[in-house]
Amino acid sequence: MPGGLRQFYRKQVRRRILRVLIWVRLHVPPGLRLVLGILLMIGGVFSILPFLGLWMLPAGFYIAALDVVPLWRRLRGRRRPVTSTANPSSPAGLSRPAPPCVPPVPGRNPHKV
């Protein structure tokens, strides 16, 4: 298969997977998504049966992952990651405190070395 055609098929598969995940997120209730993902993974184990196949394992992981992160945050008691008020891009525990303010010595220029 030529490289251009392979890239085309990869993009098509990614688009279809994304479309299915968006549909599942919008139409399936949150608790049921996790159960559906686990059932798909269990069905993927029995891939020797005609309809069940290995395609069910990654599909189950993708669908279950839609619920795992929000569930984990809810169990830990917070909805969003905590960020620092001084620097919103860094987590709260990792920002360093400001150095203590030292008054300048009279008669000495702090900028000259």
BELURZI-V944630 format. One record per helix or strand of 2 or more residues. SS is the DSSP state (~ for helix, > for strand). FROM is the first residue (numbers start at 1). LEN is the number of residues. If there is no record, write none. Layout:
SS:FROM:LEN  SS:FROM:LEN
This chain:
~:3:25  ~:30:16  ~:55:22  ~:92:3
